[in-house]
Structure formats: C-alpha cells, structure tokens
Amino acid sequence: MKQVKEELEKGKAVEARRTKEVAQLRKEQVRKENMIRTLEKEKRQKETVLKRKQEEVTQCFLSLALH
C-alpha cells in the first residue's frame, strides 16, 4: 500500500513537472512569435522609408536631367 502511494506521488510529481515545462515552452513560443511580428513590422516600415527615399532620389535625378 505504501509503495502504491509513493508511486502515485511520483507520477503526480512527474506530471506536474511536465505541465510546468509545457507551460514554459508555450510562453517562450508566444514570446518568439511576438518578436517575429515586431521584427517583420520594423522591416516593412524600413522598406517603406527606403522606397520613398529612392523615389525622392529618382525625382532629383530626373529634375536635374531636365535642366
């Protein structure tokens, strides 16, 4: 009876560790997904600025070529 009780407690401890580990892994996954979204947003913003600057440079060259 005592051995069965000890085995049950060990099983509960293992399950608790697994549950905690899964929760930690999920939390880390969410953090990484948020970081990816943030970096993708920053990249899109930088690409937009770069495109606008390139258009400005092109316009400057065109206006110089016309004069």
N, C-alpha and C positions, 0 to 999 in steps of 0.2 A: 504494500500500500504506500509506504513511504517512497519507494523507488518510482512508482507511478506518479506520485505528486511531484517529485523532483523533475521527472521527465516532462511533465506538463508545464512546470515553471520554466524549464529550459526552452521548451517550444515557444512559450509566450515571450520570453526574452529575445529569442531569435526573430520572431515575428515583429516585435517592437523595433528591433534594430533595422530590419528590412523596411518597415514602414517609414522609419525616420530617414533612411538612406534614399528611398524613393522620393519622399517629400523634398529632400535636399537636392536631388538630381533635377526634379521638376522646377524647383526655384532657380537653379542655375541655368536651366534651359530657357526659362522665361527671361532671365537677365540677358542671356546671349541673344535671344530673339529681339529684345528691345534695343540692344546695342546695334544689331544689324540694321534694324529700321532707322535708327538715328543716323548711322553712317550712310545709308542709302539716301536719306533725305539731304544730308550735307552734300553728298556727291551731286545730286540733282541740282541743288542750289548753286554749287560751284560751276557746274556745266552751263547753267543758265547765264550766270555772270560772264563766263568765258565767251559764250556765244554772242552776248550783247557787245562785249569789248571787241571781238573780232569783227562784228558788223560795223562798229564805230571806226575801226582802223580801215576797213574796206571803203567806207564812205569818205574818209580823209584822203585816201589814195585816189579815189575817183574824182574828188573835187580838185585835187592837185593836178591831175591829168587833164582836166578840162581847162585849166588856166594856163 
